[in-house]
Amino acid sequence: MSKVTMLAAAGVGYVLGARAGHERYEQIKATAQKVARDPRVQSAKDKAVDQATTQAEAAFDAAKEKVQSAVPSGGFTQQATP
């Protein structure tokens, strides 16, 4: 997409958005807040957070094991430089 086309699209979007006005914005905002408070949405969010936490913990454990297997049993030692 060329810069001119992108600027034209942005301009049209701005004009149409401005015409929709503040009232439409408030309507969209209220609908979004209503959806966000819905117990089904909250439940899905909680499940997603739990799943992400489980996956993050598993990734951390796997990375930790890889690092531990790569490090010599005595750990790293600092060598003096001449």
PyMOL Python script that loads the backbone (N, CA, C, O; Angstrom):
from pymol import cmd

cmd.read_pdbstr("""\
ATOM      1  N   MET A   1       0.856  -1.172   0.000  1.00  0.00           N
ATOM      2  CA  MET A   1       0.000   0.000   0.000  1.00  0.00           C
ATOM      3  C   MET A   1       0.902   1.234   0.000  1.00  0.00           C
ATOM      4  O   MET A   1       1.830   1.337   0.803  1.00  0.00           O
ATOM      5  N   SER A   2       0.626   2.146  -0.887  1.00  0.00           N
ATOM      6  CA  SER A   2       1.461   3.339  -0.969  1.00  0.00           C
ATOM      7  C   SER A   2       1.130   4.304   0.167  1.00  0.00           C
ATOM      8  O   SER A   2       0.089   4.193   0.815  1.00  0.00           O
ATOM      9  N   LYS A   3       2.023   5.236   0.389  1.00  0.00           N
ATOM     10  CA  LYS A   3       1.817   6.221   1.460  1.00  0.00           C
ATOM     11  C   LYS A   3       0.590   7.077   1.188  1.00  0.00           C
ATOM     12  O   LYS A   3      -0.154   7.411   2.111  1.00  0.00           O
ATOM     13  N   VAL A   4       0.377   7.430  -0.060  1.00  0.00           N
ATOM     14  CA  VAL A   4      -0.779   8.261  -0.416  1.00  0.00           C
ATOM     15  C   VAL A   4      -2.074   7.513  -0.124  1.00  0.00           C
ATOM     16  O   VAL A   4      -3.015   8.082   0.431  1.00  0.00           O
ATOM     17  N   THR A   5      -2.120   6.248  -0.496  1.00  0.00           N
ATOM     18  CA  THR A   5      -3.314   5.445  -0.242  1.00  0.00           C
ATOM     19  C   THR A   5      -3.553   5.304   1.255  1.00  0.00           C
ATOM     20  O   THR A   5      -4.688   5.401   1.722  1.00  0.00           O
ATOM     21  N   MET A   6      -2.487   5.077   1.997  1.00  0.00           N
ATOM     22  CA  MET A   6      -2.616   4.920   3.445  1.00  0.00           C
ATOM     23  C   MET A   6      -3.099   6.227   4.083  1.00  0.00           C
ATOM     24  O   MET A   6      -3.961   6.200   4.962  1.00  0.00           O
ATOM     25  N   LEU A   7      -2.558   7.358   3.656  1.00  0.00           N
ATOM     26  CA  LEU A   7      -2.992   8.646   4.196  1.00  0.00           C
ATOM     27  C   LEU A   7      -4.449   8.934   3.836  1.00  0.00           C
ATOM     28  O   LEU A   7      -5.202   9.463   4.653  1.00  0.00           O
ATOM     29  N   ALA A   8      -4.838   8.586   2.620  1.00  0.00           N
ATOM     30  CA  ALA A   8      -6.228   8.790   2.201  1.00  0.00           C
ATOM     31  C   ALA A   8      -7.171   7.933   3.037  1.00  0.00           C
ATOM     32  O   ALA A   8      -8.227   8.399   3.464  1.00  0.00           O
ATOM     33  N   ALA A   9      -6.786   6.677   3.270  1.00  0.00           N
ATOM     34  CA  ALA A   9      -7.619   5.788   4.082  1.00  0.00           C
ATOM     35  C   ALA A   9      -7.722   6.306   5.512  1.00  0.00           C
ATOM     36  O   ALA A   9      -8.791   6.250   6.120  1.00  0.00           O
ATOM     37  N   ALA A  10      -6.618   6.807   6.047  1.00  0.00           N
ATOM     38  CA  ALA A  10      -6.637   7.359   7.397  1.00  0.00           C
ATOM     39  C   ALA A  10      -7.540   8.585   7.464  1.00  0.00           C
ATOM     40  O   ALA A  10      -8.288   8.764   8.425  1.00  0.00           O
ATOM     41  N   GLY A  11      -7.466   9.419   6.447  1.00  0.00           N
ATOM     42  CA  GLY A  11      -8.314  10.611   6.403  1.00  0.00           C
ATOM     43  C   GLY A  11      -9.791  10.261   6.339  1.00  0.00           C
ATOM     44  O   GLY A  11     -10.604  10.852   7.049  1.00  0.00           O
ATOM     45  N   VAL A  12     -10.136   9.310   5.499  1.00  0.00           N
ATOM     46  CA  VAL A  12     -11.537   8.872   5.392  1.00  0.00           C
ATOM     47  C   VAL A  12     -11.995   8.275   6.722  1.00  0.00           C
ATOM     48  O   VAL A  12     -13.101   8.552   7.187  1.00  0.00           O
ATOM     49  N   GLY A  13     -11.148   7.462   7.324  1.00  0.00           N
ATOM     50  CA  GLY A  13     -11.495   6.876   8.620  1.00  0.00           C
ATOM     51  C   GLY A  13     -11.710   7.927   9.676  1.00  0.00           C
ATOM     52  O   GLY A  13     -12.623   7.810  10.492  1.00  0.00           O
ATOM     53  N   TYR A  14     -10.880   8.959   9.674  1.00  0.00           N
ATOM     54  CA  TYR A  14     -11.022  10.039  10.652  1.00  0.00           C
ATOM     55  C   TYR A  14     -12.339  10.778  10.450  1.00  0.00           C
ATOM     56  O   TYR A  14     -13.068  11.044  11.406  1.00  0.00           O
ATOM     57  N   VAL A  15     -12.634  11.104   9.201  1.00  0.00           N
ATOM     58  CA  VAL A  15     -13.872  11.849   8.916  1.00  0.00           C
ATOM     59  C   VAL A  15     -15.088  11.027   9.307  1.00  0.00           C
ATOM     60  O   VAL A  15     -16.007  11.536   9.948  1.00  0.00           O
ATOM     61  N   LEU A  16     -15.094   9.750   8.921  1.00  0.00           N
ATOM     62  CA  LEU A  16     -16.248   8.910   9.273  1.00  0.00           C
ATOM     63  C   LEU A  16     -16.359   8.732  10.775  1.00  0.00           C
ATOM     64  O   LEU A  16     -17.460   8.739  11.326  1.00  0.00           O
ATOM     65  N   GLY A  17     -15.225   8.574  11.437  1.00  0.00           N
ATOM     66  CA  GLY A  17     -15.237   8.436  12.890  1.00  0.00           C
ATOM     67  C   GLY A  17     -15.730   9.695  13.575  1.00  0.00           C
ATOM     68  O   GLY A  17     -16.470   9.621  14.555  1.00  0.00           O
ATOM     69  N   ALA A  18     -15.327  10.844  13.070  1.00  0.00           N
ATOM     70  CA  ALA A  18     -15.765  12.118  13.645  1.00  0.00           C
ATOM     71  C   ALA A  18     -17.259  12.312  13.441  1.00  0.00           C
ATOM     72  O   ALA A  18     -17.948  12.866  14.297  1.00  0.00           O
ATOM     73  N   ARG A  19     -17.747  11.852  12.303  1.00  0.00           N
ATOM     74  CA  ARG A  19     -19.188  11.979  12.040  1.00  0.00           C
ATOM     75  C   ARG A  19     -20.005  11.089  12.963  1.00  0.00           C
ATOM     76  O   ARG A  19     -21.114  11.446  13.358  1.00  0.00           O
ATOM     77  N   ALA A  20     -19.453   9.923  13.307  1.00  0.00           N
ATOM     78  CA  ALA A  20     -20.180   9.027  14.209  1.00  0.00           C
ATOM     79  C   ALA A  20     -20.379   9.713  15.545  1.00  0.00           C
ATOM     80  O   ALA A  20     -21.400   9.528  16.207  1.00  0.00           O
ATOM     81  N   GLY A  21     -19.408  10.493  15.929  1.00  0.00           N
ATOM     82  CA  GLY A  21     -19.565  11.336  17.092  1.00  0.00           C
ATOM     83  C   GLY A  21     -19.373  10.638  18.422  1.00  0.00           C
ATOM     84  O   GLY A  21     -19.186   9.425  18.522  1.00  0.00           O
ATOM     85  N   HIS A  22     -19.431  11.469  19.416  1.00  0.00           N
ATOM     86  CA  HIS A  22     -19.191  11.029  20.782  1.00  0.00           C
ATOM     87  C   HIS A  22     -20.271  10.065  21.270  1.00  0.00           C
ATOM     88  O   HIS A  22     -19.987   9.143  22.035  1.00  0.00           O
ATOM     89  N   GLU A  23     -21.483  10.275  20.835  1.00  0.00           N
ATOM     90  CA  GLU A  23     -22.597   9.422  21.269  1.00  0.00           C
ATOM     91  C   GLU A  23     -22.358   7.964  20.850  1.00  0.00           C
ATOM     92  O   GLU A  23     -22.557   7.041  21.640  1.00  0.00           O
ATOM     93  N   ARG A  24     -21.938   7.776  19.620  1.00  0.00           N
ATOM     94  CA  ARG A  24     -21.655   6.417  19.133  1.00  0.00           C
ATOM     95  C   ARG A  24     -20.485   5.813  19.901  1.00  0.00           C
ATOM     96  O   ARG A  24     -20.501   4.630  20.240  1.00  0.00           O
ATOM     97  N   TYR A  25     -19.471   6.631  20.172  1.00  0.00           N
ATOM     98  CA  TYR A  25     -18.326   6.162  20.957  1.00  0.00           C
ATOM     99  C   TYR A  25     -18.783   5.658  22.321  1.00  0.00           C
ATOM    100  O   TYR A  25     -18.372   4.584  22.759  1.00  0.00           O
ATOM    101  N   GLU A  26     -19.621   6.424  22.985  1.00  0.00           N
ATOM    102  CA  GLU A  26     -20.118   6.025  24.305  1.00  0.00           C
ATOM    103  C   GLU A  26     -20.936   4.732  24.210  1.00  0.00           C
ATOM    104  O   GLU A  26     -20.871   3.888  25.103  1.00  0.00           O
ATOM    105  N   GLN A  27     -21.701   4.581  23.133  1.00  0.00           N
ATOM    106  CA  GLN A  27     -22.492   3.370  22.938  1.00  0.00           C
ATOM    107  C   GLN A  27     -21.571   2.153  22.776  1.00  0.00           C
ATOM    108  O   GLN A  27     -21.805   1.107  23.380  1.00  0.00           O
ATOM    109  N   ILE A  28     -20.546   2.297  21.973  1.00  0.00           N
ATOM    110  CA  ILE A  28     -19.589   1.204  21.764  1.00  0.00           C
ATOM    111  C   ILE A  28     -18.867   0.881  23.062  1.00  0.00           C
ATOM    112  O   ILE A  28     -18.674  -0.288  23.397  1.00  0.00           O
ATOM    113  N   LYS A  29     -18.468   1.911  23.790  1.00  0.00           N
ATOM    114  CA  LYS A  29     -17.768   1.730  25.069  1.00  0.00           C
ATOM    115  C   LYS A  29     -18.655   0.977  26.061  1.00  0.00           C
ATOM    116  O   LYS A  29     -18.189   0.052  26.727  1.00  0.00           O
ATOM    117  N   ALA A  30     -19.923   1.361  26.165  1.00  0.00           N
ATOM    118  CA  ALA A  30     -20.839   0.699  27.097  1.00  0.00           C
ATOM    119  C   ALA A  30     -21.036  -0.767  26.725  1.00  0.00           C
ATOM    120  O   ALA A  30     -21.085  -1.630  27.602  1.00  0.00           O
ATOM    121  N   THR A  31     -21.148  -1.046  25.444  1.00  0.00           N
ATOM    122  CA  THR A  31     -21.305  -2.430  24.993  1.00  0.00           C
ATOM    123  C   THR A  31     -20.055  -3.246  25.321  1.00  0.00           C
ATOM    124  O   THR A  31     -20.159  -4.383  25.781  1.00  0.00           O
ATOM    125  N   ALA A  32     -18.895  -2.677  25.089  1.00  0.00           N
ATOM    126  CA  ALA A  32     -17.645  -3.381  25.391  1.00  0.00           C
ATOM    127  C   ALA A  32     -17.522  -3.664  26.888  1.00  0.00           C
ATOM    128  O   ALA A  32     -17.080  -4.744  27.283  1.00  0.00           O
ATOM    129  N   GLN A  33     -17.909  -2.705  27.715  1.00  0.00           N
ATOM    130  CA  GLN A  33     -17.849  -2.907  29.161  1.00  0.00           C
ATOM    131  C   GLN A  33     -18.845  -3.983  29.611  1.00  0.00           C
ATOM    132  O   GLN A  33     -18.552  -4.776  30.505  1.00  0.00           O
ATOM    133  N   LYS A  34     -20.016  -3.999  28.986  1.00  0.00           N
ATOM    134  CA  LYS A  34     -21.025  -5.007  29.315  1.00  0.00           C
ATOM    135  C   LYS A  34     -20.515  -6.405  28.964  1.00  0.00           C
ATOM    136  O   LYS A  34     -20.683  -7.345  29.740  1.00  0.00           O
ATOM    137  N   VAL A  35     -19.901  -6.533  27.813  1.00  0.00           N
ATOM    138  CA  VAL A  35     -19.340  -7.818  27.384  1.00  0.00           C
ATOM    139  C   VAL A  35     -18.223  -8.245  28.335  1.00  0.00           C
ATOM    140  O   VAL A  35     -18.147  -9.411  28.721  1.00  0.00           O
ATOM    141  N   ALA A  36     -17.360  -7.307  28.710  1.00  0.00           N
ATOM    142  CA  ALA A  36     -16.238  -7.620  29.586  1.00  0.00           C
ATOM    143  C   ALA A  36     -16.708  -8.101  30.959  1.00  0.00           C
ATOM    144  O   ALA A  36     -16.037  -8.912  31.597  1.00  0.00           O
ATOM    145  N   ARG A  37     -17.853  -7.605  31.412  1.00  0.00           N
ATOM    146  CA  ARG A  37     -18.374  -8.012  32.724  1.00  0.00           C
ATOM    147  C   ARG A  37     -19.189  -9.310  32.681  1.00  0.00           C
ATOM    148  O   ARG A  37     -19.547  -9.849  33.728  1.00  0.00           O
ATOM    149  N   ASP A  38     -19.475  -9.801  31.507  1.00  0.00           N
ATOM    150  CA  ASP A  38     -20.270 -11.018  31.371  1.00  0.00           C
ATOM    151  C   ASP A  38     -19.543 -12.187  32.040  1.00  0.00           C
ATOM    152  O   ASP A  38     -18.351 -12.387  31.804  1.00  0.00           O
ATOM    153  N   PRO A  39     -20.254 -12.968  32.881  1.00  0.00           N
ATOM    154  CA  PRO A  39     -19.613 -14.090  33.581  1.00  0.00           C
ATOM    155  C   PRO A  39     -18.976 -15.116  32.629  1.00  0.00           C
ATOM    156  O   PRO A  39     -17.960 -15.722  32.968  1.00  0.00           O
ATOM    157  N   ARG A  40     -19.557 -15.309  31.464  1.00  0.00           N
ATOM    158  CA  ARG A  40     -18.976 -16.254  30.506  1.00  0.00           C
ATOM    159  C   ARG A  40     -17.633 -15.755  29.992  1.00  0.00           C
ATOM    160  O   ARG A  40     -16.697 -16.533  29.806  1.00  0.00           O
ATOM    161  N   VAL A  41     -17.550 -14.454  29.766  1.00  0.00           N
ATOM    162  CA  VAL A  41     -16.293 -13.860  29.309  1.00  0.00           C
ATOM    163  C   VAL A  41     -15.259 -13.931  30.431  1.00  0.00           C
ATOM    164  O   VAL A  41     -14.094 -14.241  30.185  1.00  0.00           O
ATOM    165  N   GLN A  42     -15.681 -13.644  31.654  1.00  0.00           N
ATOM    166  CA  GLN A  42     -14.777 -13.725  32.805  1.00  0.00           C
ATOM    167  C   GLN A  42     -14.247 -15.147  32.971  1.00  0.00           C
ATOM    168  O   GLN A  42     -13.063 -15.347  33.240  1.00  0.00           O
ATOM    169  N   SER A  43     -15.127 -16.128  32.811  1.00  0.00           N
ATOM    170  CA  SER A  43     -14.720 -17.524  32.928  1.00  0.00           C
ATOM    171  C   SER A  43     -13.701 -17.894  31.856  1.00  0.00           C
ATOM    172  O   SER A  43     -12.703 -18.556  32.140  1.00  0.00           O
ATOM    173  N   ALA A  44     -13.958 -17.468  30.634  1.00  0.00           N
ATOM    174  CA  ALA A  44     -13.026 -17.747  29.540  1.00  0.00           C
ATOM    175  C   ALA A  44     -11.685 -17.063  29.792  1.00  0.00           C
ATOM    176  O   ALA A  44     -10.629 -17.634  29.517  1.00  0.00           O
ATOM    177  N   LYS A  45     -11.731 -15.839  30.315  1.00  0.00           N
ATOM    178  CA  LYS A  45     -10.495 -15.117  30.634  1.00  0.00           C
ATOM    179  C   LYS A  45      -9.707 -15.853  31.703  1.00  0.00           C
ATOM    180  O   LYS A  45      -8.492 -16.012  31.590  1.00  0.00           O
ATOM    181  N   ASP A  46     -10.410 -16.306  32.751  1.00  0.00           N
ATOM    182  CA  ASP A  46      -9.737 -17.036  33.831  1.00  0.00           C
ATOM    183  C   ASP A  46      -9.094 -18.320  33.318  1.00  0.00           C
ATOM    184  O   ASP A  46      -7.976 -18.658  33.709  1.00  0.00           O
ATOM    185  N   LYS A  47      -9.796 -19.031  32.448  1.00  0.00           N
ATOM    186  CA  LYS A  47      -9.236 -20.257  31.873  1.00  0.00           C
ATOM    187  C   LYS A  47      -7.995 -19.946  31.038  1.00  0.00           C
ATOM    188  O   LYS A  47      -7.006 -20.678  31.086  1.00  0.00           O
ATOM    189  N   ALA A  48      -8.055 -18.860  30.274  1.00  0.00           N
ATOM    190  CA  ALA A  48      -6.908 -18.475  29.437  1.00  0.00           C
ATOM    191  C   ALA A  48      -5.706 -18.095  30.299  1.00  0.00           C
ATOM    192  O   ALA A  48      -4.571 -18.444  29.977  1.00  0.00           O
ATOM    193  N   VAL A  49      -5.961 -17.375  31.400  1.00  0.00           N
ATOM    194  CA  VAL A  49      -4.867 -16.994  32.304  1.00  0.00           C
ATOM    195  C   VAL A  49      -4.258 -18.240  32.936  1.00  0.00           C
ATOM    196  O   VAL A  49      -3.035 -18.361  33.018  1.00  0.00           O
ATOM    197  N   ASP A  50      -5.105 -19.165  33.384  1.00  0.00           N
ATOM    198  CA  ASP A  50      -4.602 -20.405  33.981  1.00  0.00           C
ATOM    199  C   ASP A  50      -3.763 -21.201  32.986  1.00  0.00           C
ATOM    200  O   ASP A  50      -2.700 -21.714  33.335  1.00  0.00           O
ATOM    201  N   GLN A  51      -4.239 -21.303  31.758  1.00  0.00           N
ATOM    202  CA  GLN A  51      -3.515 -22.040  30.717  1.00  0.00           C
ATOM    203  C   GLN A  51      -2.184 -21.368  30.414  1.00  0.00           C
ATOM    204  O   GLN A  51      -1.161 -22.039  30.276  1.00  0.00           O
ATOM    205  N   ALA A  52      -2.199 -20.042  30.309  1.00  0.00           N
ATOM    206  CA  ALA A  52      -0.959 -19.314  30.028  1.00  0.00           C
ATOM    207  C   ALA A  52       0.037 -19.485  31.172  1.00  0.00           C
ATOM    208  O   ALA A  52       1.235 -19.638  30.933  1.00  0.00           O
ATOM    209  N   THR A  53      -0.449 -19.459  32.410  1.00  0.00           N
ATOM    210  CA  THR A  53       0.426 -19.651  33.563  1.00  0.00           C
ATOM    211  C   THR A  53       1.039 -21.043  33.544  1.00  0.00           C
ATOM    212  O   THR A  53       2.237 -21.197  33.785  1.00  0.00           O
ATOM    213  N   THR A  54       0.235 -22.049  33.261  1.00  0.00           N
ATOM    214  CA  THR A  54       0.727 -23.426  33.190  1.00  0.00           C
ATOM    215  C   THR A  54       1.796 -23.563  32.104  1.00  0.00           C
ATOM    216  O   THR A  54       2.838 -24.179  32.327  1.00  0.00           O
ATOM    217  N   GLN A  55       1.534 -22.990  30.937  1.00  0.00           N
ATOM    218  CA  GLN A  55       2.490 -23.062  29.832  1.00  0.00           C
ATOM    219  C   GLN A  55       3.775 -22.305  30.156  1.00  0.00           C
ATOM    220  O   GLN A  55       4.865 -22.760  29.813  1.00  0.00           O
ATOM    221  N   ALA A  56       3.655 -21.163  30.809  1.00  0.00           N
ATOM    222  CA  ALA A  56       4.842 -20.388  31.168  1.00  0.00           C
ATOM    223  C   ALA A  56       5.695 -21.153  32.182  1.00  0.00           C
ATOM    224  O   ALA A  56       6.921 -21.165  32.079  1.00  0.00           O
ATOM    225  N   GLU A  57       5.049 -21.786  33.154  1.00  0.00           N
ATOM    226  CA  GLU A  57       5.784 -22.573  34.145  1.00  0.00           C
ATOM    227  C   GLU A  57       6.497 -23.752  33.479  1.00  0.00           C
ATOM    228  O   GLU A  57       7.643 -24.057  33.808  1.00  0.00           O
ATOM    229  N   ALA A  58       5.817 -24.406  32.548  1.00  0.00           N
ATOM    230  CA  ALA A  58       6.423 -25.536  31.841  1.00  0.00           C
ATOM    231  C   ALA A  58       7.619 -25.065  31.010  1.00  0.00           C
ATOM    232  O   ALA A  58       8.650 -25.736  30.976  1.00  0.00           O
ATOM    233  N   ALA A  59       7.489 -23.929  30.349  1.00  0.00           N
ATOM    234  CA  ALA A  59       8.592 -23.394  29.550  1.00  0.00           C
ATOM    235  C   ALA A  59       9.768 -23.012  30.446  1.00  0.00           C
ATOM    236  O   ALA A  59      10.924 -23.243  30.092  1.00  0.00           O
ATOM    237  N   PHE A  60       9.472 -22.430  31.602  1.00  0.00           N
ATOM    238  CA  PHE A  60      10.527 -22.060  32.545  1.00  0.00           C
ATOM    239  C   PHE A  60      11.266 -23.297  33.037  1.00  0.00           C
ATOM    240  O   PHE A  60      12.496 -23.314  33.086  1.00  0.00           O
ATOM    241  N   ASP A  61      10.513 -24.332  33.401  1.00  0.00           N
ATOM    242  CA  ASP A  61      11.132 -25.566  33.882  1.00  0.00           C
ATOM    243  C   ASP A  61      11.998 -26.211  32.800  1.00  0.00           C
ATOM    244  O   ASP A  61      13.095 -26.689  33.087  1.00  0.00           O
ATOM    245  N   ALA A  62      11.514 -26.227  31.568  1.00  0.00           N
ATOM    246  CA  ALA A  62      12.280 -26.813  30.467  1.00  0.00           C
ATOM    247  C   ALA A  62      13.562 -26.022  30.228  1.00  0.00           C
ATOM    248  O   ALA A  62      14.624 -26.610  30.024  1.00  0.00           O
ATOM    249  N   ALA A  63      13.471 -24.699  30.251  1.00  0.00           N
ATOM    250  CA  ALA A  63      14.660 -23.869  30.052  1.00  0.00           C
ATOM    251  C   ALA A  63      15.655 -24.068  31.199  1.00  0.00           C
ATOM    252  O   ALA A  63      16.866 -24.128  30.983  1.00  0.00           O
ATOM    253  N   LYS A  64      15.131 -24.167  32.401  1.00  0.00           N
ATOM    254  CA  LYS A  64      15.990 -24.373  33.577  1.00  0.00           C
ATOM    255  C   LYS A  64      16.747 -25.697  33.464  1.00  0.00           C
ATOM    256  O   LYS A  64      17.939 -25.765  33.766  1.00  0.00           O
ATOM    257  N   GLU A  65      16.049 -26.743  33.028  1.00  0.00           N
ATOM    258  CA  GLU A  65      16.694 -28.049  32.854  1.00  0.00           C
ATOM    259  C   GLU A  65      17.775 -27.985  31.776  1.00  0.00           C
ATOM    260  O   GLU A  65      18.847 -28.569  31.937  1.00  0.00           O
ATOM    261  N   LYS A  66      17.501 -27.281  30.683  1.00  0.00           N
ATOM    262  CA  LYS A  66      18.490 -27.155  29.607  1.00  0.00           C
ATOM    263  C   LYS A  66      19.736 -26.432  30.105  1.00  0.00           C
ATOM    264  O   LYS A  66      20.858 -26.841  29.805  1.00  0.00           O
ATOM    265  N   VAL A  67      19.541 -25.370  30.857  1.00  0.00           N
ATOM    266  CA  VAL A  67      20.680 -24.610  31.372  1.00  0.00           C
ATOM    267  C   VAL A  67      21.476 -25.464  32.349  1.00  0.00           C
ATOM    268  O   VAL A  67      22.706 -25.487  32.299  1.00  0.00           O
ATOM    269  N   GLN A  68      20.777 -26.165  33.236  1.00  0.00           N
ATOM    270  CA  GLN A  68      21.468 -26.992  34.221  1.00  0.00           C
ATOM    271  C   GLN A  68      22.244 -28.121  33.559  1.00  0.00           C
ATOM    272  O   GLN A  68      23.319 -28.487  34.034  1.00  0.00           O
ATOM    273  N   SER A  69      21.728 -28.674  32.484  1.00  0.00           N
ATOM    274  CA  SER A  69      22.443 -29.751  31.797  1.00  0.00           C
ATOM    275  C   SER A  69      23.629 -29.218  30.992  1.00  0.00           C
ATOM    276  O   SER A  69      24.560 -29.967  30.697  1.00  0.00           O
ATOM    277  N   ALA A  70      23.604 -27.949  30.641  1.00  0.00           N
ATOM    278  CA  ALA A  70      24.688 -27.359  29.865  1.00  0.00           C
ATOM    279  C   ALA A  70      25.825 -26.845  30.741  1.00  0.00           C
ATOM    280  O   ALA A  70      26.952 -26.689  30.271  1.00  0.00           O
ATOM    281  N   VAL A  71      25.529 -26.579  32.021  1.00  0.00           N
ATOM    282  CA  VAL A  71      26.541 -26.044  32.930  1.00  0.00           C
ATOM    283  C   VAL A  71      27.306 -27.208  33.551  1.00  0.00           C
ATOM    284  O   VAL A  71      26.689 -28.184  33.977  1.00  0.00           O
ATOM    285  N   PRO A  72      28.637 -27.127  33.613  1.00  0.00           N
ATOM    286  CA  PRO A  72      29.411 -28.191  34.264  1.00  0.00           C
ATOM    287  C   PRO A  72      28.966 -28.352  35.719  1.00  0.00           C
ATOM    288  O   PRO A  72      28.450 -27.410  36.322  1.00  0.00           O
ATOM    289  N   SER A  73      29.168 -29.541  36.277  1.00  0.00           N
ATOM    290  CA  SER A  73      28.664 -29.834  37.619  1.00  0.00           C
ATOM    291  C   SER A  73      29.215 -28.890  38.674  1.00  0.00           C
ATOM    292  O   SER A  73      28.546 -28.649  39.679  1.00  0.00           O
ATOM    293  N   GLY A  74      30.402 -28.351  38.483  1.00  0.00           N
ATOM    294  CA  GLY A  74      30.971 -27.418  39.445  1.00  0.00           C
ATOM    295  C   GLY A  74      30.512 -25.993  39.216  1.00  0.00           C
ATOM    296  O   GLY A  74      30.867 -25.094  39.978  1.00  0.00           O
ATOM    297  N   GLY A  75      29.735 -25.781  38.184  1.00  0.00           N
ATOM    298  CA  GLY A  75      29.291 -24.432  37.862  1.00  0.00           C
ATOM    299  C   GLY A  75      30.370 -23.700  37.084  1.00  0.00           C
ATOM    300  O   GLY A  75      31.403 -24.275  36.742  1.00  0.00           O
ATOM    301  N   PHE A  76      30.127 -22.461  36.814  1.00  0.00           N
ATOM    302  CA  PHE A  76      31.110 -21.654  36.114  1.00  0.00           C
ATOM    303  C   PHE A  76      32.116 -21.118  37.123  1.00  0.00           C
ATOM    304  O   PHE A  76      31.751 -20.774  38.247  1.00  0.00           O
ATOM    305  N   THR A  77      33.353 -21.050  36.733  1.00  0.00           N
ATOM    306  CA  THR A  77      34.367 -20.451  37.595  1.00  0.00           C
ATOM    307  C   THR A  77      35.002 -19.304  36.831  1.00  0.00           C
ATOM    308  O   THR A  77      35.159 -19.348  35.610  1.00  0.00           O
ATOM    309  N   GLN A  78      35.356 -18.292  37.575  1.00  0.00           N
ATOM    310  CA  GLN A  78      35.969 -17.141  36.949  1.00  0.00           C
ATOM    311  C   GLN A  78      37.465 -17.385  36.871  1.00  0.00           C
ATOM    312  O   GLN A  78      38.098 -17.720  37.873  1.00  0.00           O
ATOM    313  N   GLN A  79      38.018 -17.221  35.711  1.00  0.00           N
ATOM    314  CA  GLN A  79      39.457 -17.420  35.531  1.00  0.00           C
ATOM    315  C   GLN A  79      40.140 -16.070  35.509  1.00  0.00           C
ATOM    316  O   GLN A  79      39.633 -15.099  34.947  1.00  0.00           O
ATOM    317  N   ALA A  80      41.305 -16.035  36.136  1.00  0.00           N
ATOM    318  CA  ALA A  80      42.075 -14.800  36.160  1.00  0.00           C
ATOM    319  C   ALA A  80      42.614 -14.533  34.779  1.00  0.00           C
ATOM    320  O   ALA A  80      43.014 -15.456  34.069  1.00  0.00           O
ATOM    321  N   THR A  81      42.625 -13.293  34.402  1.00  0.00           N
ATOM    322  CA  THR A  81      43.184 -12.904  33.114  1.00  0.00           C
ATOM    323  C   THR A  81      44.572 -12.302  33.359  1.00  0.00           C
ATOM    324  O   THR A  81      44.765 -11.564  34.325  1.00  0.00           O
ATOM    325  N   PRO A  82      45.515 -12.607  32.507  1.00  0.00           N
ATOM    326  CA  PRO A  82      46.878 -12.084  32.715  1.00  0.00           C
ATOM    327  C   PRO A  82      46.981 -10.602  32.490  1.00  0.00           C
ATOM    328  O   PRO A  82      48.062 -10.030  32.629  1.00  0.00           O
TER     329      PRO A  82
END
""", "prot")
cmd.dss("prot")
cmd.show_as("cartoon", "prot")
cmd.util.cbc("prot")
cmd.orient("prot")
